[in-house]
Amino acid sequence: MKTKKKKSNWIKFIVFLVIIFLVLMISSIALFINYKTNKVNKSLSYNETGELSYLVCLNKNDIIKDECISEKRSFISDMIDKIKFKLDYSLKSTDIANYNYSYEILAETIINEKGSSDKILYKDSKVIGKNSYNKDKKDTISINDDFNINFNDYNKVVTNFKNQYPVDVDGNLIITVNININGEKEGINEDIKNNYDLKVIVPLGKETTEIKDFITTIDNNGSINNYEKTKEGYTLFSLLCDIVYKLDILYVIFVFAFIFKIMPKMSGYNLELKRVLKEYDKMIVNVNSMPELGDLQVMEVSNFDELVDAKKNLNKPIMYFDNYDKNEVIFVVKSDSDAFVYIMNKYDK
């Protein structure tokens, strides 16, 4: 029968998926065992620290005697002369390596609508300092630089803007120090590649100014490693990786094909069964076991409407049996000599 053929194809498909799954599992276990044969033959650990600090230096006045102040506080804007920045960075490693590193200092003056940082009315950016270094066979590198910001030069940009345009605005000077670190160690195929932005925000165009520390410190520990495999381990690793990658692709393709091809049919089966049971409820009798057909002449009809016609002609009930184990339901109409059978299978077309 057509149903049995379909079931046979379905069983073959399931067996095929199971075989792929087993091969993938065995390959994964072999890969894991091979991974255990790996060894780290070289490594380098390092520690990075850094800080962007500053002093606020004031014009000579009778109120505050200190010329430059490190205390985080508000200052009367007209009293500020300059801001002295100090950049300190260091990297210490457990072994010597070759380093190529640099830094760049960017000053951005930004004016935006008050309370709306995304509505920028004026922006000016300029690089006010940069440097680069090449250090070979070192276990320690460092950056030390001092630079000054003339507060009034930037502050007057905002005050002049306010005087010229009748708009309520916010103004800020953003000082960003970008530090880029590249390091390589002979015999290690992994490199040190780190990038940091240290940032300080200086409000502009206000009667009082309080500098905001956005990101001003670096504290990082890291390492680079080189993995070497035994000869036997490398051969096994390459072979099994190739197998696993290909079988992974095949497995995913077949699983998705299964979902795409089978699941919609199961859904259509359920909808059709629900429709039949609801529409012909008064004609159908639910039975707990398959009706005995014995020596009756069995005729399998191709659709449920034909079974309804037989029921009307014979004036017999339609017996309904749910053959759950075989994913099918069977409808039977019996007479003294004949039996009309209609089978709905989840995986029939």
N, C-alpha and C positions, 0 to 999 in steps of 0.2 A: 504493500500500500504506500501511497505518497507520504503519509504521515511518518511511517517507519523510516523511509529514506531520509526525510528531514531530520529525524531524531539521530540517525546515524551520522549525518554531516555535522550536526551540532556537537555530538560526543567527540568526534575527531577534532573539532575546533577547540574544545575545552582541553583535550589531551595535549594538543599543540601548545596552548598557552601555559599549561602546567610544566611541560618540558622546558620551555624558555625560562620560566621562573626558576626551575631547579638549576639550570645551567648558570643563570645569573647569580644565584645564591652561592653555588660552588666557586664560581669565579671571584666573587666578592670575598669569600673566606680565604681563597688563595692569595688574593691581593693583600689582605690584612696580614697574613703570615709573612708575605714578602716584605711588607712595610716594616715588620719587626726586625728584618735583617739589615735595614738601613742603619747607618751610624753617622753621627755628626763628627767630621774630622777637623773642622775649624769654626771658630765663632769669635765674635767681638762684641762686647757690651759697652755701653756708654751712658753718660749722664749729662744732661743739658740744664743749665740755669741761665736766667736772664732777667733783666729789669730795665724799664724805662722810668727813671725818676726825674724830678724837676724841683727847681726853686723859683719862687716868685720874688723878683727884685723890684723894689719900690723907688720912686723918686724921693729925693730928700724932703723930709717933712718933720714937723714938730710933734706928730702923734705917735708914730712908730719909729723907734730908733734903729731896729735891725734893718740892714740894707736888703738882705735876701732871706726869705722865710720858707721852710719846708713844711710847715704845719698846714694841714688840709682845712681851709677856712675860706670865708668870703672876704673880698678886698674891695675897697672903693676903686672903681675902674680908673678914675683920673689919677690915682696914686701909683698905678702899675707902670713900671718902666719897661721891663723885659722879663721873659721866662727862660731860665737856664735849664736845658735838658741834659741828662747824662744817660748814655746807653752803655750797658754792661751785658756781655754775653760770654759764656764759656762752655766748652765741651771737653769732657775728660773720658778717655777710653781705656780699656784694659790692655790694648796693644797698639802699636804704631799703625798708621794708615795714611793715605793721601787724601787731602781735603781741598775742595774748591768751594769757597763760600763768599757771600756778598751781602750788602744791605743797602737799602734806599730809603730816604726820608722824604715823605710827601706832605705838603701843607695844602689843605683845601679850605677855602672860604666859601661858605654856603649860606644863602639867605632864602628863607622860605616863608610862606604864609604862617602866621602865628597859629600854633597847634596842629599844623598839617605839614609834616616833614616831607611828604611826597610831592607837595606843590612848591617846587623850587623856582624862585624868581631870579636868582643870580648864583653862579658857581664859577670859581676860579681855582685851578689846581696847578701846583708847580713843585718840581723836585728841588729841594734845598740842600741835599747832600746825598752822597753815595760813595761806596768803596767796594773793592773786591780783593780777594786774597787767594793765593795758591800756596799750600803748605804740604810738603811731602814728608812721609815718614815721621809723623808727629802723633803723640798720644794726647796732646792738649792743644786746643785752639781757643782764641778769644777775640772779642771785639770790644773796643773801648773808644767812645767818642763823646764829645761835648758839642752842643750847638745851642745857639740863642735865637729866640723869637722876639722881635721888636713888637710888643703888644699894640702900641699905638698905630703902627702901619696897617694892621689888620682891623683894629677896632674902628678906625675912621672910615673904612669902606662901608661898614654897616651904618654908622651914624650919618654919613653923607647920603646913603640910600634912603634913610628915614626922612631926612630933611628935604630930599628932592621929590619923594613920592609919598602921598598920603595913604600909606598902607601899613597895617599893623603886622609886623614881621618878627621872626626870630632869626638870629644870626649866630653862627658857630664857626670856630676855627678847629679843624680836625687834623691833628698831627698823627701820621701813621708811619711807623718804621717797619718795613718789610725785611725780614731776615731769611735768606735762602742758604741752606746747608747741603752740600753734596760730599759724600765721603766714600772711598772704596779701599778695600783691603785685598792685597794679592792673595789668591787662593780661595777667596770667598766670592761666589757669584751673585750675592745679594749686596746692594749698596745702601748707604745712608742717604735718604732723600727727605729732608724736612723743610717746611716753610712756616714761618710765623709772622703774624701781624700784631705789633704792639701799638696801642692806640690811646690817645688822650684827647678830650674834647674841651675846648675853651670857649665859653659863651662870649658873644660880642654884642656891643651896642646897648649895654645895660648900665645902670648906675652902679651896681655891684657885680662882681665876677667871682664865681666859685668854680674852679676847674674840676672836671669830672674824669675820674680814672675809669676808662672803659676796659681795656686789657693792657696790663702793664708788667706782667711777670711771665716767665717761662720756667717750668719745672717738669722735666721729662726724662724717663729712663727707657732705653731701648737696646736692641741687639740685632746683629745680622749673623746669619748662619749659612754654612755650606754643607749639603748632604751628599755623602758618597755611598754608592751601593756596592755590594760584593758582585763579582762577575756573574755568578749563578743567579743571584737575586735580580740583577739588571735584566738578564735574558728573560726570566720568568715574568718580571714586571711588564716588559714591553709586550710580550705575547698576550698576557691576560688583559692588559689595558685595551689592546686592539679588539679582543673578543668581547669584552664587557661593553665598550663603546658601541660596537655594532649591534650587539644583542639588546642593549638598552633602546636603541632607535627602533629596532624591529618590534620589541615588546610594546613600546608606546604606540607604534602604528597599529598593531593588531588590537590592542585594548581599545583604542579610539574607534577602530573599525567595528569592533564588537558592539560598543555602546551605540554608535551611529546606526548600525544595521539591525540590531536585535531589539533595543529598547523601544523604538517607536512601534514595532510590531506587537510587543507585549501590551503597550498602551492601547493600540487599536483593538486588540483582542478583548481587553477589559471593558472598553467602551461598548463593543458589540454585544458581549455577554450581558452587560448591564441592561442594554436596550432590550434584548430578547426576553430576559427574565421579567422586566417591568411591563413590556407590551403584551406578553402572552402569559401573564401570571395565572389567569384562570384556567388555562389549558394545561399547565405544567404541574407535574407531581414530583416532588423531591424524594429520591430513594437513597438508601444508605449503602447499597451494593449494586454491582452491575446486574442488570436484568438477565435472567437466563434465556438464552436464545435457542439452545437445544438443536432440534432438527428443523427449525424454522428456516425458510428461505430468506437470507439476509440481503437487503438491498441498501446500499449506502447512497444517500442523496447528497447533492452538491450544495444545497443551501437550505436554510431553515424554512423558507416559504414552501418548499416542496414537502417538507415534513408536516407543515400545518395543513396542506391539502390532503395528505394521507390520513391525518387525524380526523379531519372533517368527514372524509369518505367512510372511514371505519368506525367513526364515533367512539374512539378510544383515547385515553389520556396520553399526553406526552410525558414519558418518564425521564427525569433528569438526574444524571449521576456525575458527581465531580471526582474525576480520577486525578487527584492531587499529585500523586507520585509521578505521573507521566505528563504533568502540565497540560491536561486536556479535560474537556467536559464532553459527555456523551448524552445525546437525546435519542430516545427509542419510542417508537409506536409499534405495538404488537397486535397481530390478529391471530386467529387459530393456526394459520399456515405461513404467514409472512411476518417479517420484522423490517421496519424502515428505520435506518440509523443515520444520524447526522453527528459528525464529530467536529468539535472546535478545538484546535490546538494552538497554543500560544505562539508557536514559531512557524505556523503555516502562513503562506502568502495569502 
